[in-house]
Amino acid sequence: MTMIKMRKKRDKVKEVRNRGLFTEEILQTMREEDRPLLLREILRRLGLQKEQRGRAREILRELADEGKIVRIRGNRYGLPSKMSLIIGKVKAHPNGYGFVIPEKEGEGDVFISPRNLKEAMHGDRVVARIESIRKKGKEGSVIRILERKTRKVVGRFMRGKNYSYVIPEDERILQEVFIPDGETKRARPNQMVVAEITRYPTERARPEGRVSHILGYPDDPEIEPQIIIHKYDLPHRFSSAALKEAQHLPPAPSPTEYRERVDLRDIPTFTIDGENAKDFDDAVSIEREKDGKLKLYVSISDVSHYVKEETSLDEEAYVRGTSVYFPDRAISMFPPELSNQICCLHPRLDRLTLTTELSYDENGESKEVRFYPSVIRSHERLTYTLVRKILVDGDVELRNKFRHLLPSLELMANLSQELRRKRMGRGAIDFDLPEPEVILNLQGETEDIIRAERNLAHQIIEEFMIAANEAVAHFMKEKGCPFVYRVHEPPQKESIDEFRRFISHLGYKSIRPDHGMGKEFDHSPKAFQKILSDVKGRPEERVVNDVLLRSMKWAKYSAKNIGHFGLASEGYTHFTSPIRRYPDLIVHRLLKRVLSNREIKISEETLAQRADHLSNRERVAMEAEREILDRYRVRFMKDKIGEEFEGIISGVTAFGFFVELRDIFVEGLVRVTSLHDDYYHYHEDKYCLVGERTHKRFRIGDPIKVKVERVDVERRHIDFGLVGK
């Protein structure tokens, strides 16, 4: 780094530090007052010199933009918490109303009527005023838009008599987008397009935009991934600078790069992944030592060796945050030269890795942990199906073909089950939520949607990755270094109470603390684990797992270690997938600095900001992956009108009940208006619909038989008709 760059970096750090001091002084001054303050009053109370006042004014404007303070009439500034104001994100409903979801945890959502949404759009960051508090919650109105989040809209292009417009594909975007003449890109009616917003809505005018992409007609299955890419604004093309950097990387490591690395190439090592995986970033190996102890090696691709900070490759990976996986493609965090070649642990090729070496005694107790840069050579590329056939099915032909790996596989199977038993013993919650697997034909159309297999091979890799992640987190915690953890907070009491009421109506007893005293519901991970054990194999198992998962908070990244509730772990991180997750890359860099006794210069505050960004990117990726699956499911059902299926009631509302089919991973709605034998009423406290005359009940977990009556591909709705209970 040149002297000029170093000086600029120091100046930037100094500027950030000064801003932090200024910000805290301003906020503290306002906390001490019992009224909103004029700008001159704030400046006077801070006792600033003339040359400092300009910077203070800038910071005040920035704080107002961020929503930490609010500017009101008369050029006064106040704190949101003292003025019944909240800062949050608009979550609009297709029916025209919405909610503001507060940024500050612990505050309830605020209902916003259609009239009080004003010009706010779904996703916008806003200031809302709480105007009333009723039994069902808070109500209010949007008073200021801090940040527009919707910059482009995917929708159907239409022509009116004298104008063109786009009907948003996302029903939560309530306004049609007007397209002026000359901005249509010659789109044709009913084509799906992407419209960039050029003018946001006002109270008197709808939003205006220009067509930037024409995707095609809605009945073309090829446009589904494109819709999701644009709808969620997923970066899917790499800059020329990033591609150039990737292309200039050496295709294989040179012998000089092996220096100061532990050579593990002679130890039988292999990868275990899904059949369609292309980015192999973790490999495992195991040895039994003379004293009977087991030595497990978890070797992870050393992406940080190739991707340096402040390069185009690094910057673009950070913006993405994670790879995104669709049934027919992957939107990778790195170009294929890295993810599928240089950093991919292909068999019989030397690869640079970062290894966690874990020693266990015969009872699976951890005895020693080491971390070091290494070089490996994977002996085989195994799949979960292959390992299952070898270890569970006892396939003679495969056991003979892979006999050189058989001792390692059998040792791994035994160790993984011991680690799993210990993890369950401490209370880790093991959700049995099968993942849907979409089977596509050669034309890219959905052929089937099946339950993805989860077998012993999955458990081997799962347990070893958890062990490595925990070992790294524990090591860095002991060192007291700034670090990025994977955390999972305990669920809120309201969610626990709701779940307790739900399972009690299914006939399961509320779990009390082991000592039997008091009336408080036990909300330890072990208590929830017990419930999942009780429903194992029962018709309602899938529903209970799903409802419990929804009761939990999201796991996220954090610079503070508050533990991982779901894993019942005191410290956890993500270390094992640096090809597809940026947090793992940060963890690798920090760990390597500690191992080489170099100073960690990044602050906890900066890590916290990065953790927030990466948590948000992960959430976007998950939502995109979930929606693309929903789209494939609906398209799969469009030619199944009239067919009958067995299912289970997965949700009950006042307007009907949802049914999840048994044989295929599809959910649809039986509307209450289609139940002609009685008048049915929703009993919210009992999670069921009850017939007024017949007293027939429809409740969550009930097995049911339905017929497909209607499939709306565009709105992604499937309507079922009742055949029998």
C-alpha positions in Angstrom: 0.0 0.0 0.0 1.4 3.4 -1.0 2.0 6.2 1.6 -0.9 8.2 0.1 -3.3 5.3 0.5 -2.1 4.7 4.1 -2.6 8.4 4.9 -6.1 8.4 3.4 -7.0 5.3 5.4 -5.7 6.9 8.6 -7.7 10.1 7.8 -10.8 8.0 7.2 -10.4 6.2 10.5 -9.9 9.5 12.3 -13.0 11.0 10.6 -15.2 8.0 11.6 -13.9 8.2 15.2 -14.7 11.9 15.3 -18.1 11.4 13.9 -18.8 8.7 16.6 -17.8 11.2 19.3 -19.9 14.0 17.8 -22.9 11.6 17.4 -22.8 10.5 21.0 -22.5 14.0 22.3 -25.5 15.2 20.2 -27.7 12.2 21.3 -26.7 12.6 25.0 -27.5 16.4 24.9 -31.0 15.6 23.5 -31.6 12.8 26.0 -31.0 15.3 28.8 -33.7 17.6 27.6 -37.4 17.1 27.9 -38.4 18.8 24.7 -37.3 19.0 21.0 -34.5 21.5 20.5 -33.7 24.1 17.9 -30.6 23.6 15.8 -29.0 26.7 17.5 -29.8 25.3 21.0 -28.1 22.0 20.2 -25.0 23.8 18.9 -24.9 26.1 21.9 -25.3 23.2 24.4 -22.4 21.4 22.7 -20.2 24.4 23.2 -18.6 24.0 19.7 -16.2 26.3 18.0 -17.3 28.1 14.8 -15.2 25.8 12.6 -16.8 22.7 14.2 -20.4 23.8 13.8 -20.6 23.0 10.0 -19.6 19.4 10.7 -22.1 19.2 13.6 -24.9 20.4 11.2 -23.9 17.7 8.7 -24.0 15.0 11.4 -27.4 16.2 12.5 -28.7 15.8 9.0 -27.1 12.4 8.8 -28.7 11.3 12.1 -32.1 12.6 10.8 -31.6 10.5 7.6 -30.7 7.5 9.7 -33.8 8.0 11.8 -31.9 8.3 15.1 -33.4 11.8 15.5 -36.4 13.4 13.8 -36.7 16.8 12.4 -40.1 18.4 13.1 -41.8 21.7 12.3 -40.0 24.8 13.4 -36.6 23.4 12.5 -36.6 21.4 15.8 -35.0 18.1 16.4 -36.3 15.4 18.8 -35.7 11.8 19.8 -38.2 9.3 18.2 -38.7 7.4 21.5 -39.9 10.6 23.3 -42.4 11.5 20.6 -44.4 8.2 20.1 -42.4 7.7 16.9 -40.8 4.5 15.6 -38.4 3.8 12.8 -39.1 0.7 10.8 -39.7 -1.0 7.5 -43.1 -1.0 5.7 -44.6 -4.4 5.2 -47.6 -3.8 2.9 -50.6 -6.2 2.4 -52.3 -6.8 -1.0 -55.5 -5.4 0.5 -54.0 -2.0 0.8 -53.1 -1.7 4.5 -49.7 -2.4 6.0 -47.5 -2.6 9.0 -44.3 -0.9 10.1 -41.9 -3.4 11.5 -39.7 -1.6 14.1 -36.0 -1.7 13.8 -35.7 -1.8 17.6 -36.2 -5.2 19.0 -39.0 -5.8 21.5 -41.3 -3.2 20.0 -44.6 -4.4 18.5 -45.5 -3.9 14.8 -47.7 -0.8 14.0 -50.8 -1.3 11.9 -51.1 1.4 9.1 -54.4 1.9 7.4 -54.5 2.4 3.6 -55.1 6.1 4.1 -52.2 6.5 6.5 -49.7 4.6 4.3 -49.7 7.7 2.1 -47.0 7.5 -0.5 -44.9 4.8 1.3 -44.2 1.6 -0.6 -43.5 -1.9 0.5 -40.0 -2.2 1.9 -39.5 1.5 2.5 -37.7 2.6 5.7 -40.0 5.1 7.4 -40.8 7.1 10.5 -44.3 6.2 11.8 -46.3 8.0 14.5 -48.2 5.8 17.0 -51.7 7.2 17.3 -53.6 4.6 19.3 -53.0 1.5 21.2 -55.8 -1.1 21.1 -56.3 -4.6 22.3 -55.0 -6.0 19.0 -51.9 -3.7 19.0 -50.7 -0.3 17.9 -52.1 1.8 15.1 -50.4 4.7 13.4 -49.5 6.6 10.3 -46.4 7.1 8.2 -45.1 10.6 8.6 -41.7 10.4 6.8 -39.9 8.2 4.3 -36.3 7.8 5.3 -35.1 5.5 2.6 -36.7 4.1 -0.6 -36.0 0.4 -0.9 -37.9 -0.4 -4.1 -35.8 0.8 -7.0 -37.2 -1.4 -9.7 -40.4 -3.4 -10.1 -41.0 -6.7 -11.9 -44.5 -6.9 -13.5 -46.8 -7.3 -16.4 -46.6 -4.6 -19.0 -50.1 -3.2 -20.1 -51.4 -0.6 -22.4 -54.3 1.7 -21.6 -56.1 3.9 -24.1 -53.5 6.7 -24.0 -50.9 5.4 -21.6 -48.8 2.4 -20.6 -48.3 0.9 -17.1 -46.8 -2.0 -15.2 -48.8 -4.1 -12.8 -46.3 -5.2 -10.1 -45.9 -9.0 -9.9 -45.4 -8.5 -6.1 -48.9 -7.9 -4.7 -47.4 -6.0 -1.8 -46.4 -3.2 -4.2 -49.8 -1.5 -4.2 -49.3 1.1 -7.0 -49.1 0.5 -10.7 -46.1 2.1 -12.4 -46.9 4.6 -15.1 -44.5 4.3 -18.2 -44.3 7.4 -20.4 -44.1 7.1 -24.1 -40.5 6.5 -25.3 -39.7 4.5 -22.1 -41.4 1.3 -23.0 -38.5 -0.4 -24.8 -41.1 -1.6 -27.3 -42.6 -4.0 -24.7 -45.8 -5.8 -25.7 -48.9 -6.1 -23.7 -48.8 -9.0 -21.1 -45.1 -9.4 -21.3 -43.2 -9.5 -18.0 -40.8 -6.6 -17.7 -38.5 -4.9 -15.3 -39.3 -1.2 -14.7 -36.9 1.1 -13.0 -38.6 3.7 -10.9 -37.8 7.3 -12.0 -40.3 9.1 -9.8 -41.8 7.8 -6.6 -45.5 8.1 -5.7 -47.0 11.2 -4.1 -50.4 11.5 -2.5 -51.7 12.7 -5.8 -49.7 10.8 -8.4 -48.7 7.2 -8.9 -45.0 6.1 -9.4 -43.4 6.6 -12.8 -40.7 4.5 -14.4 -38.9 3.2 -17.5 -38.7 -0.4 -18.8 -35.2 -1.6 -18.5 -35.6 -5.4 -19.3 -38.2 -7.4 -21.2 -38.2 -10.9 -19.6 -40.9 -12.6 -21.8 -44.4 -14.0 -21.5 -45.7 -15.4 -18.1 -46.3 -18.9 -19.4 -42.6 -19.4 -20.2 -41.0 -21.3 -17.3 -37.6 -20.0 -18.3 -38.5 -16.5 -17.0 -39.1 -17.6 -13.4 -35.5 -17.4 -12.3 -35.1 -14.0 -14.1 -38.2 -12.7 -12.3 -36.6 -13.7 -8.9 -33.2 -12.3 -9.8 -34.7 -8.9 -10.6 -37.4 -8.9 -7.9 -34.8 -9.5 -5.2 -32.2 -7.5 -6.9 -29.7 -10.3 -6.8 -26.3 -9.4 -8.3 -25.8 -12.0 -11.0 -23.1 -10.6 -13.2 -19.5 -9.9 -12.2 -17.7 -6.8 -13.1 -14.9 -7.0 -15.7 -12.4 -6.1 -13.0 -13.5 -9.1 -10.8 -13.5 -11.5 -13.8 -10.0 -10.3 -14.8 -8.7 -10.9 -11.2 -10.2 -14.4 -11.2 -8.8 -15.3 -14.6 -5.3 -14.2 -13.6 -5.2 -16.5 -10.6 -3.0 -19.6 -11.0 -5.0 -22.7 -11.9 -3.1 -24.8 -9.3 -0.9 -23.9 -6.3 2.8 -23.9 -6.7 5.3 -25.8 -4.4 6.4 -22.5 -3.0 2.9 -22.0 -1.6 3.2 -25.2 0.4 5.8 -23.6 2.7 4.7 -23.4 6.3 1.7 -25.5 5.6 1.1 -28.9 7.1 1.1 -31.5 4.4 -1.9 -33.8 4.7 -1.8 -35.3 1.2 -1.0 -38.8 2.3 -3.9 -39.1 4.6 -7.1 -40.6 3.0 -9.2 -37.5 2.5 -12.5 -37.1 0.6 -15.5 -34.8 0.1 -19.1 -35.8 0.7 -21.7 -33.6 -1.1 -25.0 -33.8 -3.0 -25.1 -35.3 -6.5 -25.4 -31.9 -8.2 -22.9 -29.9 -6.1 -20.2 -28.1 -7.9 -18.4 -26.1 -5.2 -16.7 -28.6 -2.8 -15.2 -26.5 0.0 -14.9 -29.0 2.8 -13.1 -32.3 3.0 -12.8 -34.8 5.9 -10.2 -37.4 7.0 -9.8 -39.5 10.2 -7.0 -41.6 11.8 -6.9 -43.9 14.8 -3.8 -43.3 16.9 -1.8 -45.9 18.8 -3.4 -44.9 22.1 -6.9 -45.5 20.7 -7.7 -41.8 20.2 -9.3 -40.6 17.0 -7.9 -37.7 15.1 -10.4 -35.9 12.9 -9.3 -33.5 10.2 -11.9 -31.0 8.8 -10.1 -29.2 5.9 -11.7 -26.1 4.4 -10.7 -24.5 1.1 -8.4 -21.6 1.9 -10.3 -19.0 -0.2 -8.6 -16.2 1.8 -5.2 -17.2 0.2 -6.6 -16.2 -3.2 -9.1 -13.4 -2.4 -7.4 -10.5 -0.8 -9.2 -7.6 1.0 -10.0 -4.5 -1.0 -9.9 -6.3 -4.4 -12.8 -6.3 -6.8 -13.3 -10.0 -6.1 -13.6 -9.3 -2.4 -15.8 -6.3 -2.7 -18.3 -8.0 -5.1 -18.4 -11.1 -2.8 -19.2 -8.9 0.2 -22.1 -7.2 -1.7 -23.6 -10.6 -2.5 -22.9 -12.0 0.9 -23.8 -15.5 -0.1 -24.4 -17.7 -3.1 -28.1 -18.3 -4.0 -29.3 -21.7 -5.2 -32.2 -22.3 -7.6 -33.3 -25.7 -8.8 -31.7 -25.1 -12.2 -28.7 -22.9 -11.4 -26.6 -21.2 -8.8 -25.9 -17.5 -8.5 -22.4 -17.8 -7.0 -20.6 -15.5 -4.7 -17.4 -15.9 -6.8 -16.8 -16.4 -10.5 -16.6 -20.1 -11.6 -12.7 -19.9 -11.9 -12.7 -19.7 -8.1 -15.8 -21.5 -6.9 -15.7 -24.5 -9.3 -11.9 -24.7 -10.0 -9.1 -23.1 -8.0 -10.7 -23.2 -4.6 -12.8 -26.3 -5.3 -11.5 -29.5 -3.6 -11.6 -31.7 -6.7 -10.3 -35.3 -6.3 -6.6 -36.1 -7.0 -5.6 -32.4 -7.2 -3.5 -30.5 -4.6 -5.5 -27.8 -2.9 -4.6 -25.2 -0.2 -6.8 -25.5 2.9 -7.3 -24.4 6.5 -7.6 -27.4 8.8 -9.2 -27.9 12.1 -7.7 -31.0 13.7 -9.8 -32.4 16.5 -8.7 -35.3 18.8 -11.3 -37.5 20.6 -11.1 -40.3 23.1 -13.0 -43.6 22.7 -16.1 -41.9 24.3 -16.2 -39.0 21.9 -14.8 -36.5 24.4 -12.8 -33.7 22.8 -9.2 -33.8 24.0 -7.2 -31.4 21.8 -7.8 -28.9 19.0 -5.3 -27.5 16.5 -5.7 -25.1 13.6 -3.2 -24.6 10.8 -2.9 -23.8 7.0 -2.5 -27.1 5.1 -2.3 -28.7 1.7 -4.5 -31.7 0.9 -5.3 -34.0 -2.0 -8.8 -35.3 -2.0 -8.8 -39.0 -2.8 -12.5 -39.2 -3.9 -15.5 -37.1 -4.5 -18.3 -39.0 -2.6 -22.0 -38.3 -2.5 -24.5 -38.7 0.3 -26.2 -41.4 -1.7 -23.0 -43.3 -2.2 -22.0 -43.2 1.5 -25.5 -44.3 2.5 -25.4 -47.3 0.1 -21.9 -48.2 1.5 -22.6 -47.8 5.2 -26.4 -48.3 5.6 -27.4 -50.6 2.7 -24.1 -52.6 2.8 -23.9 -52.5 -1.0 -21.2 -55.2 -1.7 -20.1 -53.8 -5.1 -19.6 -50.2 -3.7 -17.9 -51.4 -0.5 -15.5 -53.3 -2.7 -14.9 -50.3 -5.0 -14.2 -47.9 -2.1 -12.5 -50.4 0.2 -9.6 -48.1 0.6 -11.9 -45.6 2.3 -14.1 -48.1 4.2 -12.1 -48.0 7.5 -12.3 -44.1 7.5 -16.0 -44.1 6.7 -16.8 -46.6 9.4 -14.8 -44.6 12.0 -16.5 -41.4 10.9 -19.9 -43.0 11.2 -19.3 -44.1 14.8 -17.7 -40.8 15.8 -20.5 -38.7 14.3 -23.2 -40.7 16.1 -21.3 -40.2 19.4 -21.0 -36.5 18.7 -24.7 -36.4 17.8 -25.7 -38.2 21.0 -23.7 -35.7 23.1 -25.2 -32.7 21.2 -28.7 -34.0 21.8 -27.8 -34.6 25.4 -27.0 -30.9 26.0 -30.4 -30.0 24.4 -29.8 -29.1 20.8 -33.0 -28.9 18.8 -33.0 -31.2 15.8 -35.8 -30.0 13.5 -37.0 -32.7 11.1 -38.0 -30.3 8.3 -37.4 -32.2 5.0 -36.2 -30.1 2.2 -38.1 -30.2 -1.1 -36.1 -31.4 -4.1 -37.3 -30.2 -7.5 -36.7 -32.7 -10.3 -36.4 -31.0 -13.7 -36.7 -32.6 -17.1 -34.5 -31.7 -20.1 -36.8 -28.8 -21.0 -36.4 -27.2 -17.6 -40.0 -28.1 -16.5 -40.8 -29.6 -13.1 -41.1 -33.4 -13.3 -41.5 -34.1 -9.6 -41.1 -32.5 -6.2 -39.8 -35.0 -3.7 -38.6 -35.2 -0.1 -34.9 -34.7 -0.1 -33.2 -37.6 1.6 -31.4 -37.0 4.9 -29.4 -40.0 6.0 -26.3 -41.1 7.9 -24.0 -39.5 5.4 -25.7 -36.1 6.0 -25.3 -36.6 9.7 -21.6 -37.3 9.4 -20.9 -34.1 7.6 -23.3 -32.1 9.8 -21.7 -33.2 13.0 -18.2 -32.7 11.8 -18.9 -29.2 10.5 -20.7 -28.2 13.8 -17.7 -29.5 15.7 -15.3 -27.5 13.6 -17.4 -24.3 13.8 -17.7 -24.6 17.6 -14.0 -25.2 18.0 -13.1 -22.1 16.0 -15.6 -20.0 18.0 -14.3 -21.3 21.3 -10.7 -20.6 20.3 -11.3 -17.0 19.1 -13.4 -16.3 22.2 -10.6 -17.4 24.5 -8.2 -15.2 22.6 -10.5 -12.2 23.2 -10.2 -11.0 19.6 -12.9 -9.1 17.5 -14.8 -11.9 15.7 -18.0 -12.8 13.8 -20.2 -15.3 15.6 -23.3 -17.1 14.4 -25.8 -16.5 17.1 -29.4 -17.6 17.8 -31.3 -15.8 20.5 -33.9 -17.6 22.7 -37.5 -17.2 21.6 -39.7 -14.4 23.1 -42.1 -15.3 25.9 -45.1 -14.4 23.7 -44.0 -16.9 21.0 -43.4 -19.6 23.7 -46.9 -19.1 25.2 -48.4 -19.3 21.7 -46.6 -22.5 20.9 -47.5 -24.0 24.3 -51.2 -23.3 23.6 -50.9 -24.7 20.1 -49.4 -28.1 21.3 -51.8 -28.4 24.2 -54.8 -28.3 21.7 -53.0 -31.1 19.8 -53.1 -33.1 23.1 -49.5 -32.6 24.2 -48.8 -31.6 27.7 -46.9 -28.4 28.4 -43.4 -29.1 29.6 -42.6 -27.9 33.1 -39.1 -27.4 34.6 -37.4 -30.6 35.8 -37.7 -29.6 39.5 -41.5 -29.5 39.1 -41.9 -26.2 40.9 -43.8 -23.2 39.6 -46.1 -22.8 36.7 -43.7 -21.4 34.2 -43.3 -23.2 30.9 -39.8 -24.6 30.4 -38.4 -22.9 27.4 -34.9 -24.5 27.4 -33.7 -26.1 24.1 -34.1 -29.5 25.8 -37.8 -28.8 26.4 -38.4 -28.2 22.8 -36.3 -31.2 21.8 -38.6 -33.3 24.0 -41.7 -32.1 22.1 -40.1 -32.9 18.8 -39.3 -36.3 20.1 -42.9 -36.9 21.2 -44.3 -36.0 17.8 -41.8 -38.1 15.9 -43.5 -40.4 13.4 -47.0 -38.9 14.0 -49.2 -37.3 11.4 -48.7 -33.8 12.9 -44.9 -34.1 13.1 -44.2 -31.9 10.1 -46.7 -29.2 11.2 -45.3 -29.1 14.8 -41.8 -28.8 13.5 -42.8 -26.0 11.2 -44.8 -24.1 13.9 -42.0 -24.4 16.4 -39.5 -23.1 13.8 -41.7 -20.1 13.2 -41.8 -19.5 16.9 -38.0 -19.1 17.0 -36.0 -16.1 16.2 -33.8 -16.0 13.1 -30.2 -17.1 13.5 -27.9 -14.3 12.4 -24.3 -13.0 12.4 -23.0 -10.8 15.3 -19.8 -9.4 16.6 -21.1 -10.3 20.1 -21.2 -13.9 21.3 -24.6 -14.5 22.9 -24.6 -18.2 22.1 -26.7 -20.4 19.8 -30.1 -21.4 21.3 -31.0 -24.0 18.7 -27.7 -25.8 18.9 -27.6 -25.3 22.7 -24.1 -24.0 22.1 -22.2 -21.4 24.1 -20.3 -20.3 21.0 -20.7 -20.9 17.3 -19.5 -19.5 14.0 -19.5 -20.2 10.3 -16.0 -21.4 9.2 -16.8 -24.3 6.8 -18.1 -22.7 3.6 -16.0 -19.8 2.4 -16.7 -20.4 -1.2 -20.4 -19.7 -0.8 -20.7 -17.6 2.5 -18.8 -14.3 3.0 -18.9 -14.5 6.9 -16.8 -17.7 6.6 -14.2 -15.8 4.6 -14.0 -13.1 7.4 -13.6 -15.9 10.0 -10.7 -17.4 8.0 -8.9 -14.1 7.8 -9.3 -13.4 11.5 -8.2 -16.9 12.5 -5.1 -16.8 10.2 -4.1 -13.5 11.7 -4.3 -15.0 15.2 -2.4 -18.1 14.2 0.4 -16.0 12.7 0.5 -13.7 15.7 -0.5 -10.7 13.6 -2.6 -7.9 15.1 -6.3 -7.8 14.2 -6.9 -4.2 13.2 -10.6 -4.3 12.5 -12.8 -2.9 15.2 -15.8 -4.7 16.8 -18.0 -1.8 15.5 -17.0 -2.4 11.9 -17.5 -6.2 12.3 -21.0 -5.5 13.8 -21.9 -3.5 10.7 -20.6 -6.2 8.4 -22.5 -8.8 10.4 -25.8 -6.9 10.0 -25.2 -6.5 6.2 -24.4 -10.2 5.8 -27.4 -11.3 7.9 -29.6 -9.2 5.6 -28.1 -10.7 2.5 -28.7 -14.2 3.9 -32.3 -13.3 4.5 -32.8 -12.0 1.0 -31.2 -15.2 -0.4 -33.5 -17.4 1.7 -36.6 -15.5 0.6 -35.6 -15.7 -3.0 -34.9 -19.5 -2.8 -38.2 -20.0 -1.0 -40.1 -18.1 -3.6 -38.6 -19.9 -6.6 -39.6 -23.2 -5.0 -43.2 -21.9 -4.6 -43.2 -21.0 -8.3 -42.0 -24.4 -9.4 -44.6 -26.0 -7.1 -47.5 -24.0 -8.6 -46.4 -24.7 -12.2 -46.1 -28.4 -11.3 -49.8 -28.5 -10.1 -51.3 -26.6 -13.1 -52.0 -29.8 -15.0 -53.3 -31.7 -12.0 -56.8 -30.2 -11.9 -59.3 -32.8 -10.7 -56.7 -35.1 -9.2 -57.1 -36.3 -5.6 -54.3 -36.3 -2.9 -53.9 -37.2 0.7 -52.6 -34.5 3.0 -52.5 -32.9 6.4 -54.0 -29.6 7.6 -51.0 -27.3 8.1 -52.8 -24.1 9.0 -56.3 -22.8 9.9 -57.7 -19.3 9.3 -61.1 -17.6 9.3 -61.3 -18.0 5.5 -60.3 -21.7 5.3 -57.5 -24.1 6.0 -54.2 -24.9 4.3 -53.4 -28.5 3.4 -49.9 -29.9 2.7 -49.9 -32.9 0.5 -48.2 -36.1 1.7 -46.5 -37.4 -1.5 -45.4 -34.1 -3.0 -44.2 -30.9 -1.3 -47.1 -28.7 -2.2 -49.5 -26.7 -0.1 -53.0 -25.3 -1.1 -56.1 -23.8 0.5 -59.5 -25.3 1.1 -61.7 -22.2 1.3 -64.5 -22.0 3.9 -66.8 -21.0 1.1 -66.3 -24.4 -0.5 -67.6 -26.2 2.6 -71.3 -26.5 1.8 -72.5 -28.9 4.5 -72.6 -26.4 7.3 -71.7 -22.8 8.4 -68.1 -23.0 9.8 -66.7 -20.6 12.4 -63.1 -20.0 13.2 -62.1 -20.6 16.9 -58.8 -18.7 17.2 -58.1 -20.0 20.7 -58.4 -23.6 19.5 -56.8 -23.3 16.1 -59.7 -24.9 14.3 -62.9 -24.4 12.2 -66.1 -25.8 13.8 -69.4 -26.5 12.0 -72.3 -24.6 13.6 -74.8 -27.6 13.2 -72.6 -30.7 12.7 -69.9 -29.6 15.1 -67.4 -31.0 12.6 -63.9 -29.8 13.3 -61.0 -29.0 11.0 -57.8 -28.5 13.0 -54.0 -28.4 12.4 -52.6 -31.9 12.1 -55.7 -33.6 10.9 -55.2 -36.0 8.0 -57.4 -35.1 5.0 -58.2 -35.9 1.4 -58.5 -33.2 -1.2 -59.0 -32.6 -4.9 -57.1 -29.9 -6.9 -59.8 -27.4 -8.1 -58.0 -24.3 -9.3 -54.3 -23.3 -9.9 -53.5 -19.6 -10.4 -49.9 -19.6 -11.6 -49.6 -15.8 -11.8 -50.7 -15.3 -8.1 -49.2 -18.6 -6.9 -52.5 -19.8 -5.4 -53.7 -23.4 -5.3 -57.3 -24.1 -4.3 -58.3 -27.6 -3.0 -61.7 -29.0 -2.6 -62.6 -31.4 0.3 -63.0 -35.0 -0.6 -63.0 -36.6 2.9 -61.4 -36.6 6.3 
